[in-house]
């Protein structure tokens, strides 16, 4: 299908092409085109994205390229894939005000005398996508370090975690062994950074494709998506992360404190919205 060819009824045509001469992977270029269409409002919330076959034909790429792009978008929560129906732009989720201690999964489990084992799936540099650029407050000309890991507890897959970090701050991580230990500890002990605060959100999703395989669960099984941004003491975002946990093996706990008065309550809510 040529760039100007008509799309199927009810499916929005997305502008742009895949630059076959670029060193940037095809799947990443496609992901950026789709992500940009969402951010620019060309694809609205709840709108269906073209089929895998149509995207293959439209951009002259393989089914593997299309599936990787859609899987990455689903992982960050921008799209949702419905079996037998297609891929849709995800609707915004309703957030509830929660609070918790700023600790990593590794630190949480180590505090309970549990050993977390790790397999590094990806540790690489890539151009920042529009969504990650917004989360990390970076210009879209920047690069990021991507660290994707499969975490095991008692020999069983527990979670797939993906951290997106500014290359300008975290380039040294590319030379480190990230198959053990806490990323938070790496920031503080290896990079000399000081973590200060973070935002956290939890939502339910259905396991699909590669994530289901990594976690050892059937497609469609419930998983918990844990997302957020971690900030340094100078206010800079140091990571945007997505952690996908097995729903049958995970539970999150939090300790909450009641503000002392209406002024404190308003300030707490304002801080949550600002974050």
C-alpha positions as CSV (number, residue, x, y, z in Angstrom):
1,X,0.0,0.0,0.0
2,X,1.4,3.4,-0.9
3,X,1.6,6.2,1.6
4,X,-1.3,7.9,0.0
5,X,-3.5,4.8,-0.2
6,X,-6.8,4.7,1.6
7,X,-7.1,3.0,4.9
8,X,-9.8,0.5,5.8
9,X,-13.1,2.1,6.9
10,X,-13.0,3.3,10.4
11,X,-9.2,3.1,10.7
12,X,-7.1,6.3,10.7
13,X,-4.3,6.7,8.2
14,X,-1.0,7.5,10.0
15,X,1.5,9.7,8.1
16,X,5.2,9.0,7.9
17,X,7.5,6.2,6.5
18,X,10.1,3.8,7.8
19,X,13.6,5.0,6.8
20,X,15.3,1.8,5.6
21,X,18.7,3.6,5.5
22,X,18.6,4.6,9.1
23,X,20.4,2.6,11.8
24,X,17.4,3.0,14.1
25,X,15.5,-0.4,14.2
26,X,12.4,-0.6,12.1
27,X,10.2,-1.6,15.0
28,X,11.3,1.5,16.9
29,X,10.6,3.8,14.0
30,X,7.1,2.3,13.7
31,X,6.6,2.6,17.4
32,X,7.5,6.3,17.2
33,X,5.1,6.9,14.3
34,X,2.2,5.4,16.2
35,X,3.1,7.0,19.5
36,X,3.4,10.4,17.9
37,X,0.0,9.9,16.4
38,X,-1.5,9.3,19.8
39,X,0.2,12.3,21.4
40,X,-0.8,14.6,18.6
41,X,-4.4,13.4,18.8
42,X,-4.5,11.9,15.3
43,X,-5.4,8.6,17.0
44,X,-7.9,9.2,19.8
45,X,-8.5,7.2,23.0
46,X,-10.3,4.0,22.3
47,X,-9.7,4.2,18.5
48,X,-8.7,1.1,16.7
49,X,-5.2,0.9,15.1
50,X,-4.7,-0.8,11.7
51,X,-4.3,-4.5,11.7
52,X,-0.9,-6.1,11.8
53,X,-1.2,-7.2,8.1
54,X,-2.2,-3.6,7.1
55,X,0.7,-2.1,9.0
56,X,3.1,-4.6,7.4
57,X,1.8,-3.6,3.9
58,X,1.6,0.1,4.7
59,X,5.2,0.4,6.0
60,X,6.8,-2.5,4.0
61,X,8.0,-4.3,7.2
62,X,7.7,-7.8,8.5
63,X,5.1,-9.1,11.0
64,X,7.9,-9.4,13.6
65,X,8.6,-5.7,13.3
66,X,4.9,-4.8,13.7
67,X,4.4,-7.1,16.7
68,X,7.5,-5.7,18.5
69,X,6.3,-2.1,18.0
70,X,2.8,-2.9,19.3
71,X,4.2,-5.0,22.2
72,X,6.4,-2.0,23.3
73,X,3.4,0.3,23.1
74,X,1.3,-2.1,25.1
75,X,4.0,-2.4,27.7
76,X,4.0,1.3,28.3
77,X,0.2,1.3,28.5
78,X,-0.5,3.4,25.4
79,X,-2.4,0.7,23.6
80,X,-4.4,-2.4,24.5
81,X,-4.7,-5.5,22.4
82,X,-8.1,-7.4,22.4
83,X,-8.0,-11.0,21.2
84,X,-10.0,-11.4,18.1
85,X,-10.8,-7.7,17.8
86,X,-7.5,-5.8,17.3
87,X,-5.3,-3.1,18.9
88,X,-6.8,0.0,20.4
89,X,-5.5,3.3,21.9
90,X,-5.8,2.8,25.6
91,X,-8.3,4.8,27.5
92,X,-6.8,7.0,30.3
93,X,-7.1,5.3,33.7
94,X,-8.6,6.8,36.8
95,X,-5.9,7.3,39.5
96,X,-6.3,7.0,43.2
97,X,-4.1,8.9,45.7
98,X,-1.6,6.5,47.3
99,X,1.6,6.8,49.1
100,X,4.5,4.4,49.9
101,X,8.2,4.2,50.7
102,X,10.5,4.8,47.8
103,X,12.2,1.4,47.6
104,X,12.9,-1.0,44.7
105,X,11.5,-4.5,44.3
106,X,15.0,-5.9,45.1
107,X,15.2,-3.8,48.3
108,X,11.7,-4.8,49.3
109,X,12.3,-8.5,49.0
110,X,15.8,-8.4,50.4
111,X,14.3,-6.8,53.5
112,X,12.1,-9.9,53.9
113,X,15.2,-12.2,53.5
114,X,14.0,-13.2,50.0
115,X,16.5,-13.5,47.1
116,X,15.5,-12.1,43.8
117,X,17.2,-13.6,40.7
118,X,17.5,-11.6,37.5
119,X,17.9,-12.2,33.8
120,X,18.8,-9.2,31.7
121,X,16.7,-9.2,28.5
122,X,17.9,-5.9,27.0
123,X,20.5,-3.3,28.0
124,X,20.9,-0.8,25.2
125,X,20.8,2.7,24.0
126,X,17.9,4.0,21.9
127,X,16.4,7.3,20.8
128,X,13.9,8.6,23.3
129,X,10.2,8.1,22.2
130,X,7.7,10.9,22.7
131,X,6.0,9.2,25.6
132,X,9.3,8.5,27.5
133,X,10.6,12.0,26.7
134,X,7.5,13.4,28.4
135,X,7.9,11.2,31.4
136,X,11.7,12.1,31.8
137,X,11.3,15.7,30.8
138,X,13.8,15.3,28.0
139,X,13.9,16.9,24.5
140,X,13.1,14.3,21.8
141,X,16.7,14.7,20.4
142,X,18.0,12.9,23.5
143,X,18.9,9.2,23.9
144,X,18.0,6.9,26.7
145,X,19.4,3.8,28.3
146,X,16.9,1.0,28.3
147,X,17.2,-1.8,30.8
148,X,14.7,-4.7,30.6
149,X,15.0,-7.5,33.1
150,X,13.1,-10.7,34.0
151,X,12.9,-11.1,37.8
152,X,12.6,-14.5,39.4
153,X,11.6,-15.4,43.0
154,X,12.2,-19.0,44.3
155,X,13.0,-20.0,40.7
156,X,9.7,-18.8,39.3
157,X,9.2,-15.8,37.0
158,X,7.7,-12.9,39.0
159,X,8.0,-9.7,36.9
160,X,9.3,-8.1,33.8
161,X,10.8,-4.7,34.6
162,X,11.8,-2.0,32.1
163,X,13.6,1.1,33.1
164,X,14.2,4.1,30.8
165,X,17.0,6.4,31.9
166,X,18.6,9.5,30.5
167,X,21.7,8.6,28.6
168,X,23.4,11.8,29.8
169,X,23.2,10.6,33.4
170,X,23.2,6.8,33.2
171,X,25.5,5.9,30.3
172,X,27.9,4.1,32.8
173,X,25.2,1.5,33.4
174,X,25.8,0.1,30.0
175,X,29.2,-1.2,31.3
176,X,27.8,-2.7,34.5
177,X,26.6,-6.2,35.3
178,X,22.9,-5.6,35.9
179,X,22.0,-9.3,36.5
180,X,22.1,-8.8,40.2
181,X,21.3,-6.1,42.8
182,X,19.1,-3.1,42.9
183,X,18.9,-0.4,40.3
184,X,18.3,2.1,43.1
185,X,21.5,1.0,44.7
186,X,23.3,1.3,41.4
187,X,22.1,4.9,41.1
188,X,23.4,5.8,44.6
189,X,26.5,3.6,45.0
190,X,27.8,3.4,41.4
191,X,26.7,6.8,40.0
192,X,26.8,8.8,43.1
193,X,23.2,10.1,42.7
194,X,20.7,10.9,45.5
195,X,17.1,9.6,45.0
196,X,14.4,11.8,46.6
197,X,10.9,10.9,45.5
198,X,8.8,9.0,43.0
199,X,5.3,8.6,41.5
200,X,3.7,5.2,41.4
201,X,0.6,3.8,39.6
202,X,-0.9,0.3,39.6
203,X,-3.4,-1.0,37.1
204,X,-4.7,-4.4,35.9
205,X,-3.8,-5.7,32.5
206,X,-4.0,-9.0,30.5
207,X,-0.8,-10.8,29.7
208,X,-0.2,-11.0,25.9
209,X,2.5,-12.3,23.6
210,X,6.1,-12.1,24.8
211,X,5.2,-10.9,28.3
212,X,3.0,-14.0,28.8
213,X,5.9,-16.2,27.7
214,X,8.4,-14.5,29.9
215,X,6.1,-14.8,33.0
216,X,5.1,-18.4,32.2
217,X,1.4,-17.6,32.2
218,X,-1.3,-18.1,29.5
219,X,-2.2,-15.2,27.2
220,X,-5.0,-13.2,28.8
221,X,-3.9,-14.1,32.4
222,X,-4.2,-11.1,34.8
223,X,-1.0,-9.1,35.5
224,X,-0.4,-6.0,37.5
225,X,1.3,-3.1,35.7
226,X,3.3,-0.9,38.1
227,X,4.5,2.3,36.4
228,X,6.1,5.5,37.6
229,X,8.9,8.1,37.6
230,X,11.7,8.4,40.1
231,X,13.3,11.8,40.8
232,X,16.7,12.9,42.1
233,X,17.1,15.4,45.0
234,X,17.6,18.2,42.4
235,X,14.2,17.5,40.8
236,X,15.5,15.8,37.7
237,X,13.7,12.5,36.6
238,X,16.2,9.7,36.7
239,X,14.0,6.8,35.4
240,X,10.6,6.0,34.0
241,X,9.8,2.4,34.6
242,X,7.2,-0.2,33.8
243,X,7.0,-3.4,35.9
244,X,4.7,-6.1,34.8
245,X,4.0,-8.6,37.7
246,X,2.2,-11.9,37.6
247,X,-1.2,-11.3,39.0
248,X,-1.3,-14.7,40.7
249,X,2.0,-14.1,42.5
250,X,2.0,-10.4,43.4
251,X,0.4,-8.2,46.0
252,X,1.3,-4.7,46.9
253,X,1.1,-3.2,50.3
254,X,1.3,0.4,51.4
255,X,1.3,2.3,54.7
256,X,-0.8,5.5,54.7
257,X,-0.8,8.4,57.1
258,X,-3.7,10.8,57.7
259,X,-2.8,14.5,57.1
260,X,-3.2,16.5,60.3
261,X,-5.7,19.0,58.8
262,X,-7.4,20.3,55.7
263,X,-4.4,22.4,54.8
264,X,-2.1,19.4,54.9
265,X,-4.6,17.3,52.9
266,X,-4.9,19.9,50.2
267,X,-1.1,20.2,50.0
268,X,-0.7,16.4,49.8
269,X,-3.2,16.2,46.9
270,X,-1.6,19.1,45.1
271,X,1.8,17.4,45.4
272,X,0.3,14.2,44.0
273,X,-1.2,16.1,41.0
274,X,2.1,18.0,40.4
275,X,4.1,14.8,40.3
